[in-house]
Amino acid sequence: MQKVMITGATGLLGRTLYKTLKHEFAVVGTGFSRATAPILPLDLADQQAVITFLELHKPTVLIHAAAERKPDVCENSPQQTIALNVAASEFLAKECAKRNIRLLFISTDYVFDGQDAPYYESATPNPLNLYGQTKQQAEQAVLNASPLHTIIRVPVLYGDVTSLNESAVTVIATQLKQDDQTSHDNWAIRYPTHVEDIAFTLRDLLIQPEALGGIFHISDSQAMTKFDMACVMADILGYPSELLTPQGKPTQTAARPYNCALADSRLKPLGIAYSRDFKAAVGDIINGATNK
């Protein structure tokens, strides 16, 4: 049986990876400040601790999901972002290569500038913000470390949350609850994808490891702006739609790409394709978080 190590196993995607993959593989999850059993604490900035952990647990696969993923936070904390997103990723990639451990690196659609969608796996990256730049740099370091390593690019994610603020998607629901009138970006086109569908896809890839290596794109296909998402959530919450205001241009600190649609040329030939209705899925998440 393959042994899968997951970094960032306390995060939105990492928790679902752990929950899904443990049914098929021996899994060890790691986290940092939020790590509680069965997730094990590991500081990725401590290189000796990383080496010791790899030697002790001897994974055959490492899914590296830990990252600073909020673009505005990245812009405001560049050194911290580079240390986690680039330096730690490069070190993990090299140490895994030494031990013939396959590394699956979770990357982002933000490695593209959003001006020429859809983007296939072979498209040339051109990130607009520091978050995308660090992910692109890490991608290159990972691919340079070993042909066994794999890049997994994903778009904006949502799923079962500890709080609605945890996801850039479900945080919209908290805005609807708190304000009378709300404004939402109606410019950038997103493709919200459920973390469970990412986990199912990685599970299927790990079952056929000969397919791994290089770059994969995983994305749902429903194109939505944040305003579109807000309209869906307003309907779920009974929030008056006339109180929603569309914003015609981005207002965040970090530049956002217009449309980074990820096109897949590798998963469908393998018979791997997962998708779900956004309104039904996000409704279940909102109702579940409300009832906690």
C-alpha positions in Angstrom: 0.0 0.0 0.0 1.2 3.5 -0.9 1.9 5.8 2.1 0.7 9.3 1.4 2.0 12.3 3.4 -0.1 15.5 3.2 1.2 19.0 4.2 -1.3 21.6 5.0 -3.7 18.9 6.3 -5.5 21.3 8.6 -6.5 23.6 5.6 -9.6 23.6 3.5 -8.2 21.2 0.8 -5.8 19.3 3.1 -8.5 18.2 5.5 -10.6 16.8 2.6 -7.5 15.1 1.1 -6.8 13.4 4.4 -10.5 12.3 4.9 -10.7 11.0 1.3 -7.4 9.3 0.8 -7.3 7.5 4.2 -9.8 5.0 2.8 -7.5 3.9 0.0 -4.0 4.6 1.4 -1.9 4.8 4.6 -2.0 8.5 5.2 -0.1 10.8 7.5 -1.2 14.5 7.7 0.9 17.4 8.9 0.0 20.9 9.9 1.5 23.9 11.7 -0.3 26.1 14.2 -3.6 24.2 14.0 -2.3 20.7 14.1 -4.1 18.4 16.5 -4.3 14.6 16.5 -4.4 12.7 14.3 -2.7 15.5 12.3 1.0 15.8 13.2 2.8 19.1 13.8 5.6 20.0 11.3 7.3 23.3 10.7 8.2 23.3 7.0 10.7 26.1 7.7 12.7 23.8 9.9 14.6 21.8 7.3 16.1 19.3 9.8 12.6 18.6 11.2 11.4 17.9 7.6 14.3 15.5 7.0 13.6 13.7 10.3 9.9 13.4 9.5 10.6 12.0 6.0 13.1 9.5 7.4 10.7 8.4 10.2 7.5 8.1 8.2 8.9 7.1 4.8 6.1 8.1 2.6 5.9 7.0 -1.0 3.9 10.1 -2.1 3.9 13.6 -0.6 1.0 16.0 -1.5 2.2 19.5 -0.7 -0.9 21.5 0.0 0.5 24.0 2.5 0.9 27.5 1.2 0.0 31.1 1.8 -2.8 31.4 -0.7 -4.4 34.8 -0.1 -3.0 37.2 -2.7 -3.4 40.3 -0.6 -1.7 38.7 2.4 1.1 37.7 0.0 1.6 41.3 -1.1 1.8 42.5 2.4 4.1 39.7 3.7 6.4 39.0 0.8 9.3 37.4 2.8 7.0 35.1 4.7 5.2 34.2 1.4 8.4 33.4 -0.5 9.7 31.3 2.4 6.7 29.1 2.5 5.5 29.1 -1.1 9.0 28.8 -2.8 11.8 27.9 -0.4 9.9 25.2 1.5 8.5 23.8 -1.7 11.9 23.6 -3.3 13.4 21.9 -0.3 10.7 19.4 -0.1 11.0 18.6 -3.8 14.7 18.0 -3.5 14.5 15.9 -0.4 11.7 13.8 -1.9 13.7 13.3 -5.1 16.6 11.9 -3.0 14.2 9.3 -1.5 12.2 8.5 -4.7 9.1 10.0 -3.1 6.6 11.3 -5.6 5.7 14.9 -4.9 2.4 16.3 -5.9 2.5 20.1 -5.7 -0.8 22.0 -5.4 -0.5 25.1 -7.6 -3.0 27.6 -8.9 -4.7 29.1 -12.0 -3.1 32.4 -10.9 0.1 31.5 -12.6 -1.7 32.9 -15.7 -2.5 36.5 -16.5 -6.1 35.8 -17.5 -5.9 37.4 -21.0 -5.9 34.3 -23.2 -8.2 31.6 -21.7 -8.6 28.7 -21.7 -5.2 27.6 -20.6 -3.9 24.1 -21.3 -1.2 22.5 -19.3 1.5 23.5 -21.8 0.5 27.2 -21.7 3.2 29.7 -20.7 2.6 31.2 -17.2 2.6 34.9 -16.7 1.4 35.7 -13.2 0.2 39.2 -12.2 0.7 39.1 -8.5 3.2 37.8 -5.9 1.1 34.8 -5.0 1.1 33.6 -8.6 4.8 34.5 -9.0 5.7 32.4 -6.0 3.6 29.5 -7.2 5.2 29.7 -10.7 8.7 29.7 -9.1 7.8 26.7 -7.0 6.4 24.8 -9.9 9.7 25.2 -11.8 11.7 24.1 -8.8 9.5 21.1 -8.3 9.7 20.0 -11.9 13.5 20.6 -11.9 13.9 18.3 -8.9 12.6 15.1 -10.4 10.6 13.8 -13.4 8.5 11.9 -10.9 7.1 15.1 -9.4 3.7 16.5 -10.5 2.1 19.9 -10.6 -1.6 20.1 -9.8 -3.1 23.5 -10.8 -6.5 24.3 -9.3 -8.8 27.4 -9.3 -10.7 29.0 -6.4 -11.8 26.3 -4.0 -14.7 25.7 -1.7 -15.9 22.9 0.5 -16.7 21.9 4.1 -15.4 24.7 6.2 -14.6 25.3 9.9 -16.1 28.7 9.3 -17.6 30.4 6.3 -14.6 32.8 6.3 -12.2 30.0 5.4 -12.9 30.0 1.7 -12.9 32.9 -0.8 -16.2 31.5 -2.0 -18.2 31.0 1.2 -16.9 34.2 2.8 -19.4 35.9 0.5 -22.2 34.3 2.6 -20.9 36.1 5.7 -21.0 39.4 3.9 -24.6 38.9 3.0 -25.5 38.2 6.6 -23.6 41.2 8.0 -24.5 44.0 5.7 -27.7 45.6 4.4 -26.2 46.5 1.0 -23.2 44.5 -0.4 -20.9 45.0 -3.4 -19.3 42.1 -5.2 -16.7 41.9 -8.0 -18.5 41.3 -11.4 -15.3 41.5 -13.5 -13.0 38.5 -12.8 -14.4 35.2 -14.0 -13.8 32.3 -11.6 -14.5 28.5 -11.8 -15.3 27.5 -8.2 -14.3 23.9 -7.6 -15.2 21.7 -4.7 -12.3 20.3 -2.7 -13.8 16.9 -2.6 -13.6 16.7 -6.4 -9.9 17.6 -6.2 -9.5 14.8 -3.7 -11.3 12.3 -5.8 -9.2 13.2 -8.8 -5.9 12.8 -6.9 -7.1 9.5 -5.5 -7.7 8.2 -9.0 -4.3 9.5 -10.2 -2.5 7.8 -7.3 -4.3 4.5 -8.1 -2.6 4.7 -11.5 0.8 6.3 -10.6 2.3 5.6 -14.1 0.1 8.5 -15.3 1.8 11.0 -12.9 4.5 13.5 -13.8 4.3 16.9 -15.4 1.3 19.2 -15.1 -2.4 18.5 -14.5 -5.3 20.9 -14.5 -8.3 20.2 -12.3 -11.3 22.6 -12.5 -15.0 22.6 -12.6 -16.5 24.3 -15.7 -19.1 26.7 -14.3 -17.9 30.3 -15.0 -19.0 32.7 -12.3 -18.0 36.1 -11.0 -18.2 36.8 -7.3 -21.3 38.7 -8.0 -22.8 35.6 -9.7 -21.9 33.6 -6.6 -23.4 36.2 -4.3 -26.7 36.0 -6.3 -26.8 32.2 -5.8 -26.0 32.5 -2.0 -28.5 35.3 -1.6 -31.2 33.0 -3.0 -30.2 30.3 -0.6 -30.2 32.7 2.4 -33.3 34.6 1.5 -31.2 37.8 1.1 -33.0 40.4 -1.1 -31.2 40.3 -4.5 -31.9 44.0 -5.0 -29.4 44.7 -2.2 -26.6 43.2 -4.3 -24.4 45.7 -6.2 -22.1 44.5 -9.0 -18.6 46.0 -9.1 -17.3 46.6 -12.7 -13.6 46.5 -11.8 -11.4 44.9 -9.2 -10.7 46.8 -5.9 -8.3 44.4 -4.1 -4.7 45.3 -3.3 -3.1 42.5 -5.4 -3.8 42.4 -9.1 -6.2 39.7 -10.2 -6.3 38.0 -13.6 -9.5 38.4 -15.7 -10.2 34.8 -16.7 -7.8 31.9 -15.9 -10.0 29.0 -17.1 -8.0 25.8 -16.8 -8.4 23.4 -19.8 -7.7 19.7 -19.2 -6.0 17.5 -21.8 -4.8 14.7 -19.5 -7.5 13.7 -17.1 -10.4 12.9 -19.5 -8.3 10.4 -21.5 -7.7 8.6 -18.2 -11.4 8.5 -17.5 -11.2 11.0 -14.6 -13.8 13.8 -14.4 -15.6 15.1 -11.4 -18.1 18.0 -11.3 -21.1 19.2 -9.2 -23.8 21.7 -9.3 -22.6 24.9 -7.5 -25.9 26.0 -6.0 -26.6 22.6 -4.5 -23.1 22.1 -3.2 -22.6 25.6 -1.7 -26.1 25.4 -0.2 -25.1 22.3 1.7 -21.9 24.0 3.0 -23.7 27.1 4.1 -26.5 25.2 5.8 -24.0 22.9 7.5 -21.8 25.8 8.8 -24.9 27.6 10.0 -26.1 24.6 12.0 -22.7 23.9 13.7 
